[in-house]
Amino acid sequence: MDTTIRSSAQRKSRSAPQTVTEFEKWISRRKTDANYEFVRGRIIRKPPMKQEELFIARFLMRAFAKTQLYKQGAEMLSEGDAYVDTFRKRIPDLAVFTDEQIREAKNGKRFMPPLAIEILSDSESQNDVLDKVQDYFDAGVQLVWYIAPKQQKIFSYTSPDDIKVFKGQDVCSASPVAPDFSFTINDLFNA
C-alpha cells in the first residue's frame, strides 16, 4: 500500500512540466486557445490584450512600420512566444522580431526579441513587473517598455536597473533597437 502511494506521488511529480519543452508538450495536449507563460515550473495564464488597449497596439505597429528596421523585414507582432531559457518562456503583449529571427523560427529556433512591450494590467503586482523585466534582460532583450494606460506613461527599461519614465510631451524612442521609432506620449494616448 505504501508503494502505491509513492508511485502515485512520483507519477504526479513527473507529470508536472519542469522545462519549457515539457510545458509545451503538456499545453499541446490541452484543448485551449488561452496563452500561458512558463516560469521555473509555474504555469501562468496570460490574459489576451483587451479591446480598450487595441489603440495602443495599432499606434505602435503603424509607427514601427515607418522605421528602417521594418523596411529590413522586422515586424512588430502581438503575443508571440519569447524564450528566456530552458525554464522560462514569456509572452509579451507586443514585440519586435527581426527578419532573421522570423526566418529562424520557421526552423524551430527559439529566441528573445530585441524589444518587448507589455501593457500593465490591473492584476500585475510590482513584483510581477520586475520579474518579467529581469527575465527579458536575462535572455538578452535590449529594451523593455511597460505601458501604463491609466497613468498615460511608458516605463522604458534599458536594463533591469535602468528605467526612464516618459509622459505628456516626452519623446519616447526605441533606441538602440530602432532609433527612428519614436513618438510623444500624448500622441500615443490621444490616437
FENDA-V885525 format. One record per helix or strand. SS is the DSSP state (H for helix, E for strand). FROM is the first residue (numbers start at 1). LEN is the number of residues. If there is no record, write none. Layout:
SS_FROM_LEN + SS_FROM_LEN
This chain:
H_2_14 + H_20_9 + E_35_5 + E_42_5 + H_51_14 + H_68_4 + E_75_4 + E_81_5 + E_88_4 + E_94_4 + H_99_7 + E_115_5 + H_126_13 + E_143_6 + E_153_7 + E_162_6 + E_171_4 + E_178_7 + H_185_5
